[in-house]
Amino acid sequence: MSAGSLISDRKLIIAIIVDLILAFLVISPLIYGTSPVKIKVDPDVVPLNSIYTVNIECPAGMSGTVEIVFGPTEKLMYSRAISGSTVLSLNASEGAYSVGLYIVRVKSSEGKFLAENTFSVIWGENLSVNAFHGPIRVEKGNYSADVFVEVKLKNGSPVEDATVWAFSVEPNQDISPFPAKTNKSGIAVLRWSTANLTENKTFHLKFNVAKPGHHLASAMLEIEITVKKE
């Protein structure tokens, strides 16, 4: 191969390399960070049962789809068509959302990826727990009552399907079921009893309450028994 051919080949290789570099410089802004669509989530750390806002900025007339997925599993949580800039107000409601990372994505009408952003859902507010009992029933030295454990959020909303564990502090008490569950009204109903009492006594019960997405909560209850002489 002549020296002229080598020089010609080198020039060709250099020209190809330069063309590739120029092509990369032209298309790279389209790939990295210059999408016309911008997504902002406020706040980007959302407690369970809180409202968050998704602000999508895009050119007028541009249409597409916004999706929200649970990051670890890619489970689709929300999807809707959009046209132009859009603001969404959504609730990270308990039962639908879990603690973890979420991804907001915007795609074109053709399904092309345009932009994404992330936010986190964290533990919700502390549960409010109130325990009380109904009328005391008496039968030949045996005493019983229905016990109610009410679980609410700060805004007063009932918490359904919370798990309630009841523990007796003193002996000679029985309470069931173990564990119990709250109903749609946020109330768990249990049955308490004690037997063969011969003197007045005050009993104490402790309740631990758990619900996914919330810290463990607890409450105490006193049941005063005045022995009735037959």
DAZI-V328126 format. One record per residue. N is the residue number from 1. RES is the residue in one letter. SS is DSSP state (@ for helix, = for strand, . for the rest). NEAR is the number of other C-alpha atoms within 8 Angstrom. D_CENTER is the distance of its C-alpha to the mean C-alpha in whole Angstrom. Layout:
n->[N & N]
res->[RES & RES]
ss->[SS & SS]
near->[NEAR & NEAR]
d_center->[D_CENTER & D_CENTER]
This chain:
n->[1 & 2 & 3 & 4 & 5 & 6 & 7 & 8 & 9 & 10 & 11 & 12 & 13 & 14 & 15 & 16 & 17 & 18 & 19 & 20 & 21 & 22 & 23 & 24 & 25 & 26 & 27 & 28 & 29 & 30 & 31 & 32 & 33 & 34 & 35 & 36 & 37 & 38 & 39 & 40 & 41 & 42 & 43 & 44 & 45 & 46 & 47 & 48 & 49 & 50 & 51 & 52 & 53 & 54 & 55 & 56 & 57 & 58 & 59 & 60 & 61 & 62 & 63 & 64 & 65 & 66 & 67 & 68 & 69 & 70 & 71 & 72 & 73 & 74 & 75 & 76 & 77 & 78 & 79 & 80 & 81 & 82 & 83 & 84 & 85 & 86 & 87 & 88 & 89 & 90 & 91 & 92 & 93 & 94 & 95 & 96 & 97 & 98 & 99 & 100 & 101 & 102 & 103 & 104 & 105 & 106 & 107 & 108 & 109 & 110 & 111 & 112 & 113 & 114 & 115 & 116 & 117 & 118 & 119 & 120 & 121 & 122 & 123 & 124 & 125 & 126 & 127 & 128 & 129 & 130 & 131 & 132 & 133 & 134 & 135 & 136 & 137 & 138 & 139 & 140 & 141 & 142 & 143 & 144 & 145 & 146 & 147 & 148 & 149 & 150 & 151 & 152 & 153 & 154 & 155 & 156 & 157 & 158 & 159 & 160 & 161 & 162 & 163 & 164 & 165 & 166 & 167 & 168 & 169 & 170 & 171 & 172 & 173 & 174 & 175 & 176 & 177 & 178 & 179 & 180 & 181 & 182 & 183 & 184 & 185 & 186 & 187 & 188 & 189 & 190 & 191 & 192 & 193 & 194 & 195 & 196 & 197 & 198 & 199 & 200 & 201 & 202 & 203 & 204 & 205 & 206 & 207 & 208 & 209 & 210 & 211 & 212 & 213 & 214 & 215 & 216 & 217 & 218 & 219 & 220 & 221 & 222 & 223 & 224 & 225 & 226 & 227 & 228 & 229 & 230]
res->[M & S & A & G & S & L & I & S & D & R & K & L & I & I & A & I & I & V & D & L & I & L & A & F & L & V & I & S & P & L & I & Y & G & T & S & P & V & K & I & K & V & D & P & D & V & V & P & L & N & S & I & Y & T & V & N & I & E & C & P & A & G & M & S & G & T & V & E & I & V & F & G & P & T & E & K & L & M & Y & S & R & A & I & S & G & S & T & V & L & S & L & N & A & S & E & G & A & Y & S & V & G & L & Y & I & V & R & V & K & S & S & E & G & K & F & L & A & E & N & T & F & S & V & I & W & G & E & N & L & S & V & N & A & F & H & G & P & I & R & V & E & K & G & N & Y & S & A & D & V & F & V & E & V & K & L & K & N & G & S & P & V & E & D & A & T & V & W & A & F & S & V & E & P & N & Q & D & I & S & P & F & P & A & K & T & N & K & S & G & I & A & V & L & R & W & S & T & A & N & L & T & E & N & K & T & F & H & L & K & F & N & V & A & K & P & G & H & H & L & A & S & A & M & L & E & I & E & I & T & V & K & K & E]
ss->[. & . & @ & @ & @ & @ & @ & @ & @ & @ & @ & @ & @ & @ & @ & @ & @ & @ & @ & @ & @ & @ & @ & @ & @ & @ & @ & @ & @ & @ & @ & . & . & . & . & . & . & = & = & = & = & = & . & . & = & = & = & . & . & . & = & = & = & = & = & = & = & . & . & . & . & . & = & = & = & = & = & = & = & = & . & . & . & . & = & = & = & = & = & = & = & = & = & . & . & = & = & = & = & = & = & . & . & = & . & . & = & . & . & = & = & = & = & = & = & = & = & = & . & . & . & . & = & = & = & = & = & = & = & = & = & = & . & . & . & . & . & = & = & = & = & = & = & . & . & . & = & = & = & . & . & = & = & = & = & = & = & = & = & = & = & = & . & . & . & . & . & = & . & . & . & . & = & = & = & = & = & = & . & . & . & . & . & = & = & = & . & . & . & = & = & . & . & . & . & . & = & = & = & = & = & = & = & = & . & . & . & . & . & . & = & = & = & = & = & = & = & = & = & = & . & . & . & . & . & . & = & = & = & = & = & = & = & = & = & . & . & . & . & .]
near->[4 & 5 & 6 & 6 & 8 & 9 & 8 & 8 & 8 & 8 & 8 & 8 & 8 & 8 & 8 & 8 & 8 & 8 & 8 & 8 & 8 & 8 & 8 & 8 & 8 & 8 & 8 & 8 & 9 & 9 & 8 & 7 & 6 & 7 & 10 & 8 & 11 & 10 & 12 & 8 & 12 & 8 & 8 & 8 & 9 & 13 & 11 & 16 & 9 & 9 & 9 & 12 & 11 & 12 & 11 & 11 & 11 & 10 & 9 & 7 & 6 & 8 & 10 & 13 & 12 & 13 & 12 & 12 & 12 & 13 & 10 & 6 & 5 & 7 & 7 & 9 & 9 & 8 & 9 & 7 & 8 & 10 & 10 & 11 & 11 & 9 & 8 & 7 & 8 & 8 & 8 & 14 & 9 & 9 & 5 & 7 & 9 & 10 & 10 & 10 & 11 & 12 & 12 & 12 & 12 & 13 & 13 & 11 & 8 & 6 & 7 & 7 & 8 & 11 & 11 & 10 & 10 & 10 & 12 & 11 & 15 & 11 & 10 & 10 & 10 & 9 & 12 & 9 & 12 & 8 & 11 & 8 & 9 & 8 & 6 & 7 & 7 & 8 & 6 & 5 & 11 & 11 & 12 & 11 & 12 & 11 & 12 & 12 & 13 & 12 & 14 & 13 & 12 & 9 & 5 & 6 & 7 & 12 & 12 & 11 & 10 & 12 & 11 & 15 & 10 & 12 & 8 & 12 & 8 & 7 & 5 & 6 & 10 & 8 & 12 & 10 & 7 & 8 & 9 & 12 & 11 & 18 & 9 & 9 & 8 & 14 & 14 & 12 & 10 & 11 & 11 & 12 & 11 & 11 & 9 & 6 & 9 & 6 & 6 & 9 & 7 & 8 & 11 & 11 & 11 & 12 & 11 & 11 & 12 & 11 & 10 & 5 & 11 & 11 & 11 & 9 & 11 & 9 & 10 & 9 & 9 & 8 & 8 & 8 & 9 & 7 & 9 & 5 & 3 & 3]
d_center->[71 & 72 & 71 & 71 & 68 & 66 & 66 & 65 & 62 & 61 & 61 & 59 & 57 & 56 & 56 & 53 & 51 & 51 & 50 & 47 & 46 & 47 & 45 & 42 & 42 & 42 & 39 & 37 & 36 & 35 & 33 & 31 & 30 & 32 & 30 & 31 & 27 & 25 & 21 & 20 & 16 & 16 & 15 & 14 & 11 & 9 & 7 & 5 & 7 & 9 & 12 & 12 & 16 & 17 & 21 & 23 & 26 & 29 & 32 & 34 & 34 & 32 & 30 & 27 & 23 & 20 & 17 & 14 & 13 & 10 & 13 & 13 & 14 & 15 & 13 & 14 & 12 & 14 & 18 & 21 & 24 & 25 & 29 & 29 & 27 & 24 & 21 & 18 & 16 & 13 & 10 & 6 & 7 & 5 & 7 & 7 & 4 & 3 & 4 & 7 & 10 & 10 & 14 & 16 & 19 & 22 & 25 & 28 & 30 & 31 & 28 & 29 & 26 & 27 & 24 & 20 & 18 & 15 & 12 & 9 & 6 & 7 & 7 & 7 & 11 & 13 & 14 & 18 & 20 & 23 & 26 & 29 & 32 & 34 & 38 & 40 & 42 & 45 & 47 & 50 & 48 & 45 & 42 & 38 & 36 & 32 & 30 & 27 & 23 & 21 & 18 & 16 & 14 & 16 & 17 & 18 & 16 & 16 & 14 & 15 & 15 & 14 & 17 & 20 & 23 & 26 & 29 & 32 & 34 & 37 & 39 & 40 & 37 & 35 & 32 & 30 & 28 & 26 & 23 & 22 & 19 & 19 & 20 & 19 & 20 & 18 & 21 & 22 & 26 & 28 & 32 & 34 & 37 & 40 & 44 & 47 & 47 & 50 & 49 & 47 & 43 & 40 & 37 & 34 & 30 & 27 & 24 & 21 & 17 & 14 & 11 & 8 & 6 & 9 & 12 & 15 & 17 & 21 & 24 & 28 & 30 & 34 & 36 & 40 & 42 & 46 & 48 & 50 & 54 & 55]
